[in-house]
């Protein structure tokens, strides 16, 4: 049997917050408006892929790509470069590879985001270079990039 106090207490009513006008509004477009964002140039994508390969290969520094990559991408490429140099030292392989970029494959999951990939061909093998580009400060910048 229920206690008397329980029988006389009013039922709990959970009040749901009413949606305000603030919650119903979409965010206003930021500068630049999505219609103003140009397509990332395939040439830029191919050049970024080749330059990233050159950083890892030791023929270029990450600072040379400063305006087109984030500091996080630069640090990742420098780490890959250090691993590549150690591998060369252990194997005694001092050859340098000259890559040739294939066509750029670009998709736009959002107006200010592009995902791209390029295949680099060298005399001995092919490398995949996937990247994510974001339109920041009125230009495309690689926010993620690696050489596989």
N, C-alpha and C positions, 0 to 999 in steps of 0.2 A: 504494500500500500504506500502511496506517495505521502510525503510529509505535508503537513498543512501549509507550511511556508512556501513550498514549491507550488501548491495548487493556487495560491493567491498572488503569486508574482506575475507581473504582466509579461507577455511574450516578448522576447528580444526582437527588436526590429533593427535590422542593419540598413542604414540609409545609404543608398548608392549615390555617389556624387553625380550631379547633373553635368553633362558636358557643357562646357562654356564655349563661347565663341572662339576663345584662344585655342582650344583643343581641336576645333573643326577647321581651322584655317591651314592651308598648305603653306609651307615656307615660301617666302618670296624669293624669286631667282636672284642669285648672287652674280656679281660681275665675274666673268662674262656670262651672258645669257646663253643657254645651251645652243640656240640657233647660230650663235656667233662663233662657236668653236669649230675650227677647221679640222679636216681629216688629218691624222698624222701622216706626214710624207713617207712613202715607202723608202725613199733614199735615206731619210733620217734613221729609220729602223735598221736598214742594212748597215749603215755606217756605225751605229751604236754596237751592233753585233761584232763587226770587224774590230772596232777599237777595244771592246771588252776582251776579245780574244788576244789582242796585242798586249793588253795590260797583263793578262795571265801568262803570256809567253815571255814577258820581260822586255818588250821593245817599246813600251809606252808606260807612262805613269797615270794613275787614277786622277791626279790633279788636272791632267789635260782634258778630262771629260767633265770637270767640275760643274759647268753650267747645265749639263744635260743629265746628270745623275744625282741622286740624293747621297748624303754622307754615309748612310747605311749601305747602299749599293757599292760605294767606293771601298768601304772597309771589307765587304765580302769579296770583292775582286782582289784586293790586296792579300787577303787570307788564301784565296785560291792560287794567287801568284807564288806565295811562299811555299805552299804544298807542291806546286809544279816545279819550282826551283830545287826543292829537296829531292824530289823524284829524279830530276835530271842529274843531280850530283851523285846520287846513289847508283844510278844506271850508267853514268858516264856519257850521257847523251847530250851533246851541246848543239844539236841541229835546231835551227829556227824554222818554223812553218809559216808559209805565206797563205792566208786563207782567201778564198773567193766566195763571195756571198751569193746564195741563190735568191729566189724571189721572196719578198716579205709577205707573210700571211697576217692580216690585221683584222680584228673584230672589235666592235664597240659595245660592250655590255651596258655602258652608261654613257651619256653625252660627253662627260669629261674624263672618261677612262677608256683606254685602248689596251687590248691584249694582243701581243704580236709574237711571231716566231720566225726565225731565219735559220736555214741550214748553211753552215760554212763547210766548204770542201777544201782539203789540203791534199798534198801528194799521197799521204798515207791513210787518211781517214776523214770521216765527216763528223761535224759537231752540231748539236742542236743548241740554239740560243733563244730560250723563251724570255719574254719580258712583259712587264706591265708599265704602261705609260699613263701619266695623269697630266691633265692640262692645268698647270699652275703658273701664275704670274704671266699669263698670255703666251705660254709656250709649253710644248710637250717635254716632260721630264720623266726619266726612267726611275720608278720607285721600287722596282724589283727586276733583277736581271741576273742570269747566270749562264755559264757555258757548260754544257753537258757533253 
